[in-house]
């Protein structure tokens, strides 16, 4: 009986370590610590479901994401990825979400939206033809990705933009996420 209790406690501690990644008090962006934690926990739960290791929060990635979210909000609130070259050059994996109202949508809603693409993913390798169907989901669970950071901006019309950056990036053509 004592041995079973020790094994149970050890399992609970392991689960806490796997899912228990915490966001620092200073997130590196305008996202609240509570919203960042909810998003990180959701990412790590869906990663655990497919055997990918948990992500850690990166204030540096969050700052990078925040810069892009602020830029998008200030330039018409369009949802577009960073360019491949120039001042705003993309360095990391990136997911973007736009919600019609910050009163109704949260960063966790963004994570759930990206995850919803799992319906279109059928364990195939990433290709030029298929990644647009499920690329947000596969970036979330990309096995070699270790860090995430998120920025949030509110547009003039009240819409919310959520930008997530991932290191190292995923979605390599010819590869599977896990």
N, C-alpha and C positions, 0 to 999 in steps of 0.2 A: 504494500500500500504506500509506504514512504517513497519507494522507488518510482511508482507511478506519479506521485505528486511532484517529484523532482523533474521527471520527464515533462510533465504538463507545464511546469513553470519555465523550463528551458525552451519549450515550444513557444510559449507566450512571449518570452524575451526575444526570440528569433523573429517572430512576427513584428514585434515592436521595432526591432532594428531594421527590418526590411521596409516596413511602411512608415517608420518613425522619423524619416528625414524631416528636419525642421528648417523653416525659413528664418533668417536672421531678423532682428527687430528693424533694421534698416534694409529694405528690400532692394534698394538701388534704383527704384523707379517710383511712379505715383501710385502703384498698386498697394493696397493696404496689406499689412502682414496677414490678416485673417483671410483675405481673398487669395493671396499668394499661397498660403498654406492649403486652402481648399483645392486650388488648381494643382498644386504639387501632389497632394494626396490622391487626387483623381488620376493623374498621370501614372503615379506609382502603382495604383491598384490595377489599371489596365495593363501596365507593363508586367506586373506579377502574373496576371492571367495567362500571358504568353511566354513566361520564363525569362523575360528581360530584367536585368538588374535595376534597382531604383535609381532615379535621378536625384541629383543634389541641386539646390538653388544656387544660382550665380548672380550676385549683385552686378558684376561686370556685364553679363548678358542682359540683365534687366535694364541697365543704363542704355545699352545699345538699342534694345527694343523700344525703350521710352523715346529716344531721339527720333526714331522712325514714326512711332505713333503720333508724336507731337507734330512732326512734319506733315503727315497725312491729314491730320485734323486742321492744320493751318492752311492747307492748299486744296480745300474743297471736300475733304472727308471721303476721298475715294479709297477703295481697297485695292492696293497694288503692292507687289513685292519690291524689295530693293532692287536696283539695277545691278548688272554684272560689272559695271565699271563706274569710275567717277567718284565724286565726293561721298555719295551715299552707298557705295559699293557693299554688296552683301558678302559677309564673311562666314556666316553660320547658317544652319538650317533655320527655316522660318515658317511659322503658321500665322495667319491673320484672320481675324473675325470682325465683322461689322454687325452691330445690332441697332435696330431702329430707335431705341431709347435706353439711356442709362438707368432709367427708373425700372425697367423690366429685364434688362440683361446684365449679367455679371461675368467676370472672368471665368468662373466655373461653367457658366453656360457656353462660353467659347470652347472650353475643353470638352464638354459633352458634345458639342456640335462637331468638332474634329473627330471625336471618337465614333460618332454615328456613321462615319464612312466605312466602318468595319463590315457593314452589310455588303459592300461592293468588293471587299478583298477576299480572294479565294486561294491564298497561299502561293501566289505566283511571284515570279521575279518582277522587279520594277522594269518597265519599258517606256519608251516615248509615247506609246499608244494608251497605256493604262494608268499612269501615275496621277493624272488629274482626277480620276474617280475616287482615289483613296489615299492620296499623298499626305494629307494632313494626319490621318490615322497612322500611316506607316512611319511618319516622322516621330510621332509620339512614342511609338514602341520600338524604334530602331535600336537594336541590341547594343551597338557600340557607343550610342549617345550616352553621356554621363552627366551633363548639366543642362539646366534650363533657366531662363530668365524672362520675365514678362513685363511689358509696359502697357499702360492704359491711357487713352486720351478721350475726352468728351468733345464732340464736334459742336459747332455753333448751333446746329439744329437739335442738339440733345442726344444724338446718336453716340454710341460707344464704339471705340476701336480698341481691339486687344491684339497686341503683337507679341508672339513668343519666339525666342531665338534659342537654338539648340546647338550644343557642342559635344563632340564633333557632329557635323551634319549627317543626315541619312539620305535615303532615297537615291541610292546609286543605281544607275541603269545596269541591268543584268544581275542584281543582287536581291535577296529577300531580306526583310527586316529582322527576322529572328530564325 
